Amino acid sequence: MTASSVAKTWRTFLVAAATSLCMAACVAAPTGTGGGTSGGGTSGGESLSDLVTSGLSIQAERGSEELDIKRAAPGASEPKNIEDDSWTIFIYLCGSNLESQGASATKDLNEILAAGGSSKIKFVVETGGARSWRNNTISSKQLGRYVIQNGQMKDAGAVKAASMGETSSLADFLTWGVKNYPADHMGLILWDHGGGSISGACFDERFSNDSLSLRELDSALNTSFGSMWEKFEFVGFDACLMSTLETANVLATYSNYMYASQESEPANGWEYTSMVKYLASNPSCTGADLGKKICDGYLASLDRSTKGFATLSVVDLSKIDQLLQDFYRFSQEMYESGTDQSTLAAMSRGISKAENYGSNNRREGYTNMVDLGGLVDACSAVTPSAGDVKKSLQDAVVYQIRGQYHAEATGLSTYYPLKVNAKQELSIFQTVAVNPSYLSYVDRLATGATYSGGTQYQQYTDESFYADQLWNWLLGNTNEEAQQQVEEIEDHWNYVDDHTDTSTQITFAVEPQVDEEGTFWFQLDKAGIDKAEAVSGLLYEYSEDGEDIIALGETYDIYGDWDTGEFADGFDGYWLSLPDGQNLNLSVEKSTDDYIIYTSPILLNGKECYLRMSQDYEDGSVEVLGAWNAIEESGAVDRTGTKIVKGDVIVPLYKAYSADEALKASEYEGNEYTVDKNGLAIDYDYLPDGKYLYSFCIQDSFGDSFFTGSAQFEIDPDGTIYFIG
């Protein structure tokens, strides 16, 4: 593994790499409604009519022990002559690039058709959202409507092309469907990409990746609820990241159960054949029974590369209000405890180690979707209500599947700013936050991230959420009143525009230095300890001609003591490389006591993406898990884990710096490596002898990073490492 193995091919450096397609990833940033900013982009806001029409009303006041939760009821009488145990399942099939590039929607339709079914089961489907469909039946020029029964698919008409990310598109489909295809039990599946609580789901490829935000979903369901006589038996997301507390809060008005994944799904998503056959044989089943079958069928259909990350939950939405009440009390305790900077730092360190989903790192972007149970556990030492939240969470999640890499998943996620993104993300979160105390906690974190020295954090007050009634902005307002409050909400978050990614919160008792024994170390002072969350090491090698410094990425081989604030490098000289010796550019995606998951930017057959690998701590073995794309500017998460197979051409990517102009960065391409018949094997061995650079990255409690200066170290031919200053 030598630096000379890295070819000198230059391209313009992009801060957010891997935004092109790998196989069936998402595409461009949105310009319409919905969407989010988790990937660093922006999108348009929801229309006012979408926002003020809601089936959900939540009020709270500072000091109140309970939320005042009011939910709408169905508005119609049950039609006559509905057959007992009959089912109509509506599928809102937003094909997007999953269909136009991978035929994934067509494959799922074929799974339903192949199952046959029975006369009691209908699937009513609306198609759209894709530039093209990979079959001879469905047109991309309209919103098609079809009915599938007994293995036959019949045209039920079409409507004018429109964005499937629009409230009216979903509302019109459901109102039409409920009227024409009523049944004893009704369900709804939203099929496509998902982005979690901020970005929503159903990103329309034909309309600038416009998506359905949670508020738009709420409005669409509320509109169709007027024609229903009972709740949906279930609402499910065959999409990524949608099993969140915020989503469940919206759906609890309209449905008995929610089926959704905390993590990303592969392109094939759910396995529909077993689902249809189960329904045909068990039409009297409950939503819980059907959800369990869908979870088990989904897990059984996955291959080894995707099974380890799998999650899918069945949530009893009748239990959500109790969870909201308990989480409200917990949030009040969390907020009050966070006024102390040391306590805030301790909570942040714990939350940073909780399960999180999608991607949450500097390279690929941040979904900011964190496991709810993990967040609660991280704060349990200072929140007496933590046990109540865990119990009500366990009661609500009646079934779940989870792979080995999410063994601690508890079934529901929530938004938490592991990294403070653009102001629009926070303004969207304000419209879906489940209580004001948690919103205040998030606002205080964003305040701490934005202002240097932490003075604004220390002076923070959430009075504006109550005195200005920003929290109650949805309640009983006219469009004119709502317009004014929408503007006030957006103005509230203007301070985030001043936010940079570089932390100003880290202070030292001893600056980073190499001591007489050749150890690179530093010591945080009390204020630094109170504001730091994590420490990692960054490794660099020299290019062949010595003119450039090439970043090799991140290592967690650090010796540290949070009580004293002392940290030192523990680098052992080992690194991951391709079989031809090219060192990989590594980021740590997840680290546990048993394994560590790395991600590395590459070109895979000419397209930018990220190679994902798992390393076992006990024996050092490395398993290649596949390739994924970065979070798109729309906020959508890649629903495709691409397998690495024989003949694939891999080019490692690096960030490179001029030795003369250290702050000037370019992207550096390595040599082509072609995967052979044995598949891709990753080497784990000593770096070759030579000179390298090492620095520390210190992440603060607000999600920003401080990068220290670097020290040079050498590796002798016998593998001995020593720092030389």
Secondary structure, DSSP 8 states (H G I E B T S, - for coil): --GGGS--EEE---SS---S-SSS---S---SSS---TTS-------HHHHH--SEEEE--TT-SS-EEEE----S---TT--TT-EEEEEEEE-HHHHHHH-HHHHHHHHHHHH---TTEEEEEEEE--S--SSSS--TTEEEEEEEETTEEEEEEEEE---TTSHHHHHHHHHHHHHHS--SEEEEEEES-B-HHHH-EEEEGGGTTEEE-HHHHHHHHHHHHTT-SS-EEEEEEESSS--BHHHHHHHTTTEEEEEE-SS---TT-S-HHHHHHHHHH-TT--HHHHHHHHHHHHHHH--HHHHTT-EEEEEEGGGHHHHHHHHHHHHHHHHHHTTSHHHHHHHHHHHHTS-EES-EETTTEE--EEEHHHHHHHTGGG-TTHHHHHHHHHHHEEEEEE-GGGTT--S-EEE--SS---HHHHHHHHHH-S-HHHHHHHHHHHHHHHSGGGHHHHT---HHHHHT--TTTTSS--HHHHHHHHHHHHHHGGGGGG--SB-S---EEEEEEE-TTS-EEEEE-HHHHHHEEEEEEEEEEE-TTSSEEEEEEEE--EEEETTTTEEEE---SEEEE-TTS-B--BEEEEE-SSEEEEEEEEEETTEEEEEEEEEETTT--EEEEEEE----TTS------B---TT-EEEEEEEEEESSSTT-EEEEE---EE--TT----EEEE--SEEEEEEEEEEETTS-EEE---EEEEE-TT--EEE--
